[in-house]
């Protein structure tokens, strides 16, 4: 099930005897875990009702023995088990299960779940592996090992769009006002990592305690890694043919010692995608996002909006001229030259003329 489905069930007080959290998305995992603890134990019963195990230090049979034990102090209990993947038996290769009697406690767990003790909830958290790449097979082994646990919550990484939506919700809950462009910058700067985004929004809420709105400049100054995304702001300004803003951003890049050919590479991508959009007759950010997503090109809503702005500001002939200017600037940056900044300033002036 998805985290949203899990939270809906918890809200309806539909509590199972055991859950398995699969995946490395810690933000959603923490949110689901807190919802479960609040529903089963409430804020006042955690001290006596919550027991924590780490299977890199303890064994699964020990956890099952704890689940079978009666408590004199808590009618409702949650047993939280981290590093659940550590219980899997290992063969000689480290990847295949051992044969024989070694089951890592899976048989004991299955027997307990056939007749669970009332009031006890087991929560297994396997957060080491991702759902993609080489980790996928390892994650399936974990799922198979815990097959007796029928309620599995899959914690996939959020997409850029999903991270942006959650970031807006976090900002609302924090009671701060963030410029939409600044919020997009924050999400891009942190690679859509919602855990880091949540931390930065909490810090920004302290910064804006006086009720001020958070701007792009605030994000660039306060958020780690955001300064490197000034290049994205330069691309956006040039895409809007905003000469003054583009020159100001170029000055920032030069003062911070950024690698200017990188900015040119991003700009080349922006105008090539804009030219394709123009030739394909795409008339809105939604059409642009859908077109490139179907073609297998990753595209989130803020990026589609940037491309749409470029499409709106330039004709087909102008876009083709821009690509020629990018080629010339790239050639000049690679050749003997007095100053990268001079090359880029001339490029900005030509592009926005």
C-alpha positions, 0 to 999 in steps of 0.5 A: 500500500502507499503511505497515503493509503496507510494513513487513511487506514490509521485515521479510520483506526484500522490497525493490523497486528504487523506492518512492514515499511519497505524503502529508503524514503525516510520522510514518509516513513517517519510520518507513517510511524508517528501516525501509528504511534499516535493512534495506538499509544497516544502522546502519554503512553509511549514510555511504557507502550513503545519497545524498540529493537535493532535487528543488527544488534538483536535477533528476530526470535527475541522480537517475537518473544517480546511480542508474546510477553504480557505487559503489566504497564501497558494494555496497548503496545508497539514494537518498533523494529529497525534494520529489519533486513538484517534478519535475512539469513545469508548463504555463502554468497551473501545473497542466497538464503541458507538451507537447513534449519536457519530461517532467521526467525521467519517461522516464529514470526509467522506462527505468532501472526497466526494468533497474535496477542491482542493489543500488540502491533509489530512495526518492521522498518527495512529502509536500507534498499531502494526500489530501483537498480541493484537494490530491487532484488534485495528489497524483494528478498526482504518482502519474501522473508517477511511474507507473513506480514500482510500489510506492507507500506512501500516508501518510494522516493517522491518525484520532483512534482510530488516533492514540490506539492509536499513542500508547499504543504509544509510551508503552509503548516509552518505558517510562512509565505514563500515566493513560488519561484523561490520554492521551486528553487528550494526543491531543485537545489535539494534534488527533491529530497523531501527530508532535507526540504522539511529541515530547510523549511523549518529553518526558514520559518525561524528566519521569517518569524517577523512575517516577511515573505521568503524570496529567491535571494533568501533561498540562495543565501540561506539554503546549502547547495542553493547558490549553485542553482543560480545557473538555473535562475540565469537560464530562466532570466535569459529564457524570459529575455530579461537582460538586467536580471541575466547580467546581475545573475552572471555577475553573481556566478562570476563572483562565486567562481562558478564554471560558466560553460556549465551555465551554457550547457544548461542554456543549450538544453533549455533552448533545444527543448523550447525549439522542439516545443515550438515545432510541435505546437505545444501551447501550455506548460501542461502540454510541454510536460506531457509531451516530454514525459511521454518521450522519456525526458524527465520533466517537472512542472516548474521546468515545463513552465520555464520552457513555456516562458521561453517558447512565448518570448522567442519565435522559431527563427529566434530560437534557431538564432539563439542556438547558433549564439550558444554554439559560438559562445561555447567555441569562444569559451574553449579557445584562447580568450582574455576572460570568460566573463567577457564572452558570456556578457557579449552572449547575453547582450546578443541573446536579449537584443 
